[in-house]
Amino acid sequence: MTVFRPCIDLHQGVVKQIVGGTLSDAGAAPTTNYVAAEPAQHFAHRYRSDALRGGHVIKLGPGNDAAAAAALAAWPGGLHVGGGIDAANARHWLDLGAEKIIVTSWLFPDGVFALARLQELERLVGRERVVVDLSCRARPVGPERWFVAMDRWQRITGFAVNAAHLQLVARHASELLVHAADVEGLCRGIDQELVAALGQWSPIPCTYAGGGTAIADLALVERLSQGKVDLTFGSALDLFGGRGVAYQDCVAWNRAHGR
């Protein structure tokens, strides 16, 4: 059954909600929907008190390690962490309290998927501790619709998000995380076609993020994915200054679904 997965997005050490695709290494400030006054651990404590497991802490660029570590310390074993994860530091983040590590860009040296790197990470920490982030952008033409985007969603790889590739990745990971970067932070609706495809293609648990705008989107994702895909709300959530989704409604949904 589809459930709500919480998030803590970190930029420059602060919890923020940012419009996907506006992060850049060129120095321009990203488009920001929300900047929290509270530290990262405040949100981790909140999720812990409401038994919302499996939320993701995402480090968007440098300067976020201390905040991420504080969030993990607030709920040891309850959160996943991503952003700059590789074979050299994966064990460090697990030792700091992450339940699982989330990896993306390191798997794509020069923009090309490196299966050997994923297999190395699996050997180091175990398949059950690995989450692969296949966040993607859509292309309007061509036989394949979505392609993995790396480096804060600025660089589109040639790795298509399709059934064969999800099957390949799933042999070496316990979960998938997929941000629809084209709609992330816009609060204009989810990518329904992508959600339905993930429900058909992913043989392991999968969380979708991007465009969620109302509590009814949980039921929509459950229907489209046949209950195989979970949903994250960001900018629409009242916890992050949004007006479309009440956090307590998400908690109630999960409790009603036995999670």
N, C-alpha and C positions, 0 to 999 in steps of 0.2 A: 504494500500500500504506500502511496505517496505521502511523505511527511515534509514538514518545514525544517530546513537546515539553516542555522544562524551563521552569521559571518562577522568578522572583525577585519576591516580593510585598513591598512596602515600606510600612511604617506608622510615622510619626514617625521616619523615618530608619533604621529597623531592619528586618531581614528577619523576617517573621512569616508564620504561617498563621492566617487568621481565618475564622470561620464566616460564610459569605455572608449578607448581609442584616442583620448585627448592627452594621455601621458606621453611625454617625449623626452629624449635625451638632449634636445636642442636648447633647453633652458626655458622654454615658454611654460607658463603656469597652466596646469590642466584645468578644465572646467569642473568646478567642485559644487556639488549639491548640498553638502553638509560637512561641518567641522565640529567634532565633539569637544565639549569642555571637560568631559571625564576621561580618565586614562583607559588604556586598553583593558586593564584588569577589572575595571568596573563592569564592563560588558561580559567578561568571562565569568565573574561572580554571578551576574544575572542569569546567564545561561545555565550555570551549575545549579542555582537555586530552583530553576524550572525544569531541570533534568533534560535539557536539550543537548544531547550528545552529538558528536561528529561535526560540529561547526568548524568552519575553516578560517584560520588567521592568515591573511595574505599580506606579505611585505612588498609594497609597490615601490621598488627602488631602494637606495641606500638610506641609512639612518634609522632603521626600524627594528634592529635586533633587540635592543633593550626593551622596547615596548612589547614585542612579540614574546620575549622571555617572561615578562611580567604577566602577560595573559596566560601563558602555559602554567606558570607557577600558581596562578589563581585557581586553575582546574587541571591538576595533573591527570593525564590519561583521558581527558574529555574533549580535546580539540586536535585538529589537524593543522599543520603549518606549512606554508609554501612561500616561494619567492627567493630565488637564488639558491635553491637546494641542489646539491650534487653529492657525489660519492664521498667527497672529503668532509662534508659537514653534516650529512644525514644522521649519523649516529649521535652527534652532538645535540641536535634538536630533539631527538628521542630521549636522550638523557635529561634534557631540560623539562621533559614532561609531555611532549607531544604524543598523542596516541598513534598518529601516522604522519608521514611526511608527504608533501605534494610536490611533484617535480614536473617541469615543463621545458624551459629553454635549454637546460643542460643536455636534454635528450636530442637536441637538434643542432649539433655543431655545423656551422656554415649553412644552417637552414635545412639540413638533411637529417632525417630520422636515423638514429644510431641504436639499433636493437642491442648491440653489445653493451652499451651504457646502461640500458634498462636491466639487462641480465646481471650486470655487475652490482647494481643497486639492490636487486633482489637477493643476490648472494650475501651482501653485506648486512642487510637488515631483515630480510624475510619478505616474501610476497605479501603477507597479511599486513605489513606496515607501510606499503607503498600505494600511494594514490597518484595517478597520472592525470595531469591537467591537459585536456585537449581543447582548450578554448580556441574559438575559431571565428573567421569572418566568411561571409557569403560572397560568392561570385555570381553575377547575374547570368552568365552564359557558360556553356561547356557541359560535359557529361557529369562532372562532379560539382556539387553545390557548395560545400563548406571545406575550408582548408585551415589547418592549425595556424594560429598567429602567436608569435613568440615576442620576447623583449617588450613586455608591457603592451602586447597586442599591436605593435607598430610594424612588425615584420611578418609577412605572410609567407609561409613555407609551401612546398609542393606536396605536403602530406595531407591527403584528403581524409576527411572524417567520413568513413563509410563502414559497411559491415565487416569487410575483410580486415581493415586496419584495427577496428575495435576488438575483433577476435584475437588478433595478434598481440595487442597490448595487454588484453585481459589475461593472457597466459602468465604474465609476470607482475600483475598488480591486483589489488583487492577491490579497488574502487576507481571510478572515473569522476572528474570534475570538468564540466563544460560551461564556460561563459560564452554567451552569444555576444561577442564584442560590439557588433553593429548596433545592438539595442540596449547594451549595458548602461544603466543610469538614466535612461530616457523616460522610463515610466510610461511607455506607450504600448505596452503589451508584449507578451512573450513571442518568440519565434516558434509558432505552433508546428510548422513543418519539421523543424529540427527536433523538437521534443518528441514528436511521433516517431521520427526516425531513430532517435536514441532508444526509445522503448522497444523498437523492433531489433535493433542491432546489438545493444550492449548485453553481454552475458553475465556481467557483474554489476553490483550496485552503482548507480550513476546519479550525480546531482547536477541539475541545470540551474544556471543563473543568467539573468538578463531580461529586463523589461517588465518584470512582475509589477502589477499595479493595483491589484485588488485581492481580497481573501478568496474570492471565487476562482482565482488562478490555480489554487491548490487542487480544487476539484477538476479544473480543466486539464491540468497536467496529469492528474490521475487517470482521467478518461483517455487522453491522447496517448499516454504511454502504457496504458493498461496496468497502472500502479507500479511500474518498474523504475520510474525516475522521481527523485526528490526535487524540491524547489527551494531556492534561496530568494528572499526579498532583501533589497538594499535600500535604495533611495525612497521607495514608497512606504517604508516601514516607519511608524511613528517613533520608534526607538531612535531613528536617525533623522528626525524632523519631518518625515513624510506625512501625508494626509490620507493616503489610500488604504493602508493596511494597519490594523491594530495588532501590536505585538501579542497582547493577551489572547486575541482570536487565534493566532498561530499556535500558541501554547495549548489552547483548548482543542484545536484540530488534532494536534499530536496525541494528546491524552485520549481523545475519542478514537484514535486509530491505534491505541495500545503502545504508543512510543513516548 
